[in-house]
Amino acid sequence: MPERKRILFVGEGVTLAHVARPVAFASTLNPLEFDVRVACDERYRNIVEDEGLDWTSIHTVSSQDFLEALQKGQLVYTREVLNRYIEDDLRLLHESKPDVVVGDFRLSLQVSARRAQIPYASICNAYWSPWTQVDYELPSHSITKYIGLNAASAIFRVLQPAFFKSHTRTIDEMRRAANLEPVGTKLGLAYMEADFVLFPDVPELVPTVDVPADRHCYVGPAEWSPKMDLPEWWDRVPSGKPIVYVTMGSSGDKAILPKVLEALVGQDYSILVATAGVDAGSLPANFFCAPYLPGRDAARRASVVISNGGSPTTYQALAQGAPLVGIPGNMDQHLCMNQVRKFGAAISIRSDQLSTEAVRNGVAKAITDPSLRAAAQKLQHIFAKTLAERRLEKALRNLSDHKTGASHPGGVAA
């Protein structure tokens, strides 16, 4: 029997999503062919080991520091942080000796993997790719309440290159020190630059134009749901009325969930709520709350899913054929929701434009308009077909035999 390929997944633990995706992908690989290990921060160790995967530790900045900097538009990855990351990466790569390293938002790997001469694949959503036709939208911001969305968006369009450059500056410094070309204002390239890019999407939802097919591959969504017991009320949820599943995640604005729940009070739905530690207050009997819920099972029961619009929960809902009402805040969430909205499977409400009326109307439309569920079910079939093709295994198999050594943005030289 051939020796198994050693695959090291590295999840940047600033948010759960960047760990959950590597865990989800790692758990799909054939253990007879692949020897898999997942590296992430200690606080996510149980997520890795609950899937029966081998875990190893790697340092990341705290989620709180990351999210606070993101909300303020401040720099997260300073040269000091990136230099420490490279040292930690090199230690891990030396100890693990993988045939391929796969990173999710671990920006330092574009340098450290090449220094270690190990092929590197980056997990990054296709809507960040320069080969997509997307407009970068102003992230939700309080300024829209004072000068209006149109005026704020116009200012953002003018300042966007400088804004992106402020976030790529230290990455370019890191790259120049490694004799790699800078990415400049191309923030998407800074996120995905690698020998190979794995899009956790499907081209029908997030199309690309003239993407280098030898360096980029759509592998389908990385659907992850925590292994946990069902809450005691699970079998008591009435099924004779629409079921609304609300999950705003643990990394967003804590004020959003109470506003959403307030909008749903008095509506004739059964409402499942994953509070993620947010105080939901006193709610009527048709609300069923728990700190966390098995998202796959909840989405499968739901007539509509309300989320923050991020790709993990969005794709989880679509994988079960459920339409969405997304309430995006940061740019990644806006990019994701714009694609799903254009496909016809979601209604998007900016978090800085949130109102009781908007939530109620959005949920009612998602439940009563058959076109939204039809679009969601179409994506459900596309997702299933893409994952059944096991494109990730094929990509890793090819990459493990490939000689690394890219010196330009976008991947290995042709």
C-alpha positions in Angstrom: 0.0 0.0 0.0 1.4 3.5 -0.9 2.5 5.7 2.0 -0.2 8.1 3.1 0.1 11.8 2.2 0.7 13.9 5.2 -1.6 16.9 5.2 -1.4 19.7 7.8 -4.4 22.1 8.1 -3.8 25.4 9.9 -6.7 27.4 11.1 -6.3 31.1 12.1 -8.2 31.1 15.3 -9.4 34.8 15.2 -12.9 33.5 14.5 -14.5 30.0 14.7 -15.0 30.0 10.9 -11.3 29.9 10.0 -10.9 26.8 12.2 -14.2 25.1 11.4 -13.5 25.1 7.7 -10.2 23.2 8.0 -11.8 20.8 10.4 -14.7 20.2 8.0 -12.4 19.6 5.1 -9.9 17.5 7.1 -12.7 15.2 8.3 -13.8 14.4 4.7 -10.4 13.1 3.6 -9.9 9.3 3.1 -7.8 8.2 6.1 -6.4 5.3 4.1 -4.8 7.8 1.7 -4.2 10.9 3.9 -2.6 11.3 7.3 -4.2 14.5 8.6 -3.4 16.9 11.4 -5.1 20.2 12.3 -3.2 23.1 14.0 -5.1 25.9 15.7 -5.2 27.8 18.9 -5.8 25.9 22.2 -9.3 27.3 22.6 -10.5 25.4 19.6 -8.8 22.1 20.5 -12.1 20.3 21.4 -13.5 21.1 17.9 -10.7 19.3 16.3 -10.6 16.3 18.6 -14.4 15.9 18.6 -14.0 15.0 14.9 -11.5 12.4 15.8 -8.6 14.4 14.3 -5.1 14.9 15.6 -4.6 18.4 17.0 -1.5 20.5 17.5 -1.1 24.0 18.9 -0.2 27.2 17.1 -0.5 30.7 18.4 -3.0 33.3 17.0 -4.0 36.7 18.1 -7.0 36.8 20.3 -10.5 36.9 18.8 -11.3 40.0 20.9 -8.3 42.0 19.6 -9.0 40.9 16.0 -12.7 41.9 16.1 -12.1 45.2 17.9 -9.5 46.1 15.3 -11.8 45.0 12.5 -14.6 47.2 13.7 -12.3 50.2 14.1 -10.7 49.6 10.7 -7.3 49.2 12.4 -4.3 47.1 11.4 -4.4 43.6 13.0 -1.3 41.9 11.5 1.6 44.1 12.3 5.2 43.1 11.3 5.8 42.0 14.9 2.7 39.7 14.8 3.6 38.3 11.3 7.3 37.7 12.3 6.1 35.7 15.3 3.7 33.8 13.1 6.4 32.9 10.7 8.6 31.5 13.5 5.7 29.5 14.8 4.8 28.2 11.3 8.4 27.1 10.7 8.6 25.3 14.0 5.3 23.5 13.2 6.3 22.6 9.6 9.7 21.3 10.8 8.0 19.1 13.5 5.1 17.9 11.2 7.0 17.5 7.9 3.8 17.6 5.9 3.6 16.9 2.2 1.1 19.8 1.9 0.1 22.5 4.3 -3.4 24.0 3.9 -4.1 27.3 5.6 -7.3 29.2 6.3 -6.5 33.0 6.7 -3.0 32.1 8.1 -1.4 34.9 6.1 2.2 34.1 7.2 2.1 30.8 5.4 2.6 32.4 2.1 6.2 33.1 3.3 6.9 30.3 5.8 5.7 27.4 3.6 8.0 28.6 0.8 10.9 28.9 3.2 10.2 25.4 4.3 9.8 24.3 0.6 6.4 22.7 1.3 3.5 23.1 -1.1 0.9 25.5 0.3 -2.8 25.7 -0.4 -4.9 28.6 0.8 -8.6 28.3 1.7 -10.3 31.5 0.6 -13.8 32.4 -0.7 -13.9 33.1 -4.4 -15.6 36.4 -3.9 -12.3 37.8 -2.6 -10.6 36.8 -5.9 -9.5 39.4 -8.4 -11.0 37.1 -11.0 -14.5 37.7 -9.8 -16.8 40.6 -10.9 -17.8 42.0 -7.5 -18.1 45.5 -6.1 -16.6 45.9 -2.6 -19.3 47.3 -0.4 -19.0 49.7 2.5 -19.0 47.6 5.7 -21.7 48.4 8.1 -20.8 51.6 10.0 -22.5 54.1 12.2 -21.6 56.9 9.8 -24.5 55.8 7.6 -26.9 57.0 10.2 -25.5 60.5 10.0 -24.8 61.1 6.4 -26.9 58.4 4.7 -25.8 55.2 3.0 -25.4 56.7 -0.4 -23.0 59.4 0.7 -21.1 57.1 2.9 -20.8 54.5 0.1 -19.5 57.3 -2.3 -16.8 58.2 0.2 -15.8 54.6 0.6 -15.4 54.1 -3.1 -12.9 56.9 -3.2 -11.0 55.8 -0.1 -11.2 52.0 -0.8 -7.7 51.7 -2.4 -6.1 53.5 0.5 -8.1 51.4 3.0 -7.0 48.2 1.4 -3.4 49.4 1.1 -3.4 50.1 4.9 -4.2 46.4 5.5 -1.7 45.0 3.0 1.2 47.2 3.9 2.8 44.9 6.5 2.0 41.9 4.3 3.9 43.5 1.5 6.8 44.2 3.8 6.8 40.6 4.9 6.7 39.5 1.2 9.5 41.8 0.1 11.7 40.4 2.9 11.1 37.0 1.3 11.8 38.2 -2.3 8.1 37.9 -3.2 6.2 40.5 -5.3 3.9 42.8 -3.3 0.2 42.6 -3.5 -0.3 46.4 -3.3 -4.0 47.3 -2.9 -5.2 43.8 -3.9 -6.5 42.7 -0.5 -8.0 39.5 -2.0 -4.5 38.4 -3.2 -3.1 39.1 0.3 -5.7 36.7 1.7 -5.4 33.9 -0.9 -1.8 34.1 -2.2 -0.4 30.5 -2.3 0.8 27.8 -4.6 -2.8 26.7 -4.9 -6.1 28.2 -3.9 -9.1 26.2 -2.7 -12.4 28.0 -3.1 -15.0 26.7 -0.6 -17.7 27.8 -3.0 -19.3 26.7 -6.3 -18.9 28.6 -9.6 -22.6 28.8 -10.1 -22.9 31.0 -7.0 -19.5 32.9 -7.1 -18.3 32.8 -10.7 -14.8 33.8 -11.8 -13.6 35.0 -15.1 -10.3 33.6 -16.7 -9.2 32.3 -13.3 -5.9 30.3 -13.7 -7.4 26.8 -13.5 -4.0 25.2 -12.8 -3.8 27.1 -9.5 -7.4 27.5 -8.4 -10.1 25.0 -7.7 -13.7 25.1 -6.5 -14.0 22.4 -3.8 -17.5 23.2 -2.5 -18.6 24.4 0.9 -16.9 23.2 4.1 -20.0 22.4 6.1 -19.4 22.0 9.8 -21.8 21.5 12.7 -20.7 20.9 16.3 -21.1 17.5 17.8 -23.6 18.0 20.7 -26.7 16.7 22.3 -30.0 18.0 21.2 -31.7 20.4 23.7 -34.4 18.8 25.8 -37.1 20.9 24.0 -36.1 19.7 20.5 -38.9 17.2 20.0 -41.5 19.6 21.4 -41.1 22.3 18.7 -44.4 22.5 16.8 -44.0 21.5 13.2 -47.4 22.8 12.0 -46.2 26.4 11.5 -43.1 27.9 9.9 -39.8 27.3 11.7 -37.4 30.2 11.9 -33.8 29.4 12.9 -31.8 32.4 14.3 -28.1 32.2 14.7 -26.0 35.4 14.7 -22.7 33.8 15.7 -20.4 34.7 18.5 -18.1 37.2 16.8 -20.5 39.9 15.7 -22.4 42.9 17.3 -24.0 41.6 20.5 -26.9 44.1 20.1 -28.1 42.5 16.8 -29.7 39.4 18.3 -32.0 41.1 20.8 -33.3 43.4 18.0 -34.0 40.4 15.7 -35.8 38.5 18.5 -37.9 41.6 19.3 -39.0 41.8 15.7 -40.2 38.2 15.8 -42.2 38.5 19.0 -45.9 38.2 18.1 -45.3 36.3 14.9 -46.9 32.9 14.4 -43.7 31.0 13.9 -41.7 28.4 15.9 -38.4 30.1 16.5 -35.1 28.3 17.3 -32.5 30.5 18.7 -28.7 29.9 19.2 -27.9 32.7 21.6 -24.0 32.2 21.6 -24.0 33.5 25.2 -26.0 36.7 24.4 -28.8 37.4 26.9 -32.0 36.8 25.0 -34.2 38.2 27.7 -37.7 36.9 28.5 -39.4 35.5 25.4 -42.8 33.9 24.6 -43.4 30.2 24.5 -42.9 29.9 20.8 -39.2 30.7 21.2 -36.8 27.8 21.8 -33.4 28.9 23.0 -30.0 27.3 23.7 -26.5 28.7 23.8 -25.6 26.6 20.8 -27.5 24.4 18.4 -26.4 21.7 15.9 -26.7 24.0 12.9 -27.1 21.4 10.2 -30.1 19.9 12.0 -31.6 23.2 12.8 -31.3 24.5 9.2 -32.8 21.2 7.9 -36.0 21.9 10.0 -36.1 25.6 9.1 -38.4 27.5 6.7 -35.9 30.3 6.8 -32.5 30.9 8.5 -31.6 34.3 10.0 -27.8 34.8 10.2 -25.0 37.4 10.1 -24.5 36.6 6.4 -21.1 34.9 6.8 -20.4 32.0 4.4 -20.2 29.2 7.1 -23.8 29.6 8.3 -25.0 30.8 4.9 -23.7 27.7 3.1 -24.9 25.4 5.9 -28.4 26.7 5.4 -28.2 26.4 1.6 -26.8 22.9 1.9 -30.2 22.0 3.6 -32.2 24.0 1.0 -33.2 26.8 3.4 -33.4 30.4 2.2 -31.9 33.1 4.3 -32.4 36.5 5.8 -28.8 37.8 6.2 -27.8 40.7 8.4 -24.2 41.4 7.3 -21.8 43.7 9.1 -18.2 43.3 7.9 -17.1 43.2 4.3 -16.8 39.5 4.0 -20.4 39.0 5.1 -21.6 41.7 2.7 -19.7 40.0 -0.2 -21.2 36.6 0.6 -24.7 37.9 1.0 -24.5 39.9 -2.2 -23.8 36.7 -4.2 -26.6 34.7 -2.5 -29.0 37.6 -2.9 -28.2 37.9 -6.6 -28.8 34.1 -7.0 -32.2 34.6 -5.5 -31.8 32.6 -2.3 -31.6 35.3 0.3 -32.8 38.7 1.5 -30.0 41.0 2.8 -30.5 43.6 5.5 -27.5 45.8 6.4 -26.8 45.6 10.1 -26.5 49.4 10.2 -30.0 49.7 8.5 -31.6 47.1 10.8 -35.2 47.7 11.9 -38.1 45.7 13.3 -40.1 46.2 10.1 -37.2 45.1 7.8 -36.7 41.8 9.8 -40.5 41.0 9.8 -40.9 41.8 6.1 -37.8 39.8 5.2 -38.8 36.7 7.1 -42.4 36.9 5.8 -41.1 37.1 2.2 -38.6 34.3 2.7 -41.4 32.0 3.9 -44.1 32.9 1.4 -42.1 33.6 -1.8 -41.5 30.1 -3.4 -38.7 31.5 -5.6 -36.4 31.9 -2.6 -36.7 28.3 -1.5 -36.5 27.1 -5.1 -33.1 29.0 -5.5 -31.9 27.6 -2.2 -32.8 24.0 -3.2 -31.1 24.5 -6.5 -27.9 25.4 -4.6 -28.4 22.4 -2.3 -28.2 20.1 -5.3 -25.2 21.9 -6.7 -23.4 21.8 -3.4 -24.0 18.0 -3.0 -22.8 17.3 -6.5 -19.6 19.3 -6.1 -18.7 17.6 -2.8 -19.5 14.2 -4.2 -16.8 14.8 -6.8 -14.2 14.9 -4.0 -12.4 17.8 -5.7 -10.4 18.5 -2.5 -8.8 15.1 -2.5 -7.8 15.4 -6.2 -6.3 18.9 -5.5 -4.3 17.7 -2.5 -3.1 14.6 -4.4 -1.8 16.7 -7.3 -0.3 19.4 -5.0 1.6 16.9 -2.9 3.6 15.9 -6.0 4.1 19.5 -7.1 7.3 21.5 -6.5 6.7 24.7 -4.6 8.4 28.0 -5.3 6.0 30.7 -6.4 7.4 34.1 -6.6 4.5 36.2 -7.7 0.9 36.9 -6.5 -1.6 34.2 -7.4 0.3 31.0 -7.1 3.1 28.9 -8.7 4.7 30.1 -11.8 3.5 28.4 -15.0 
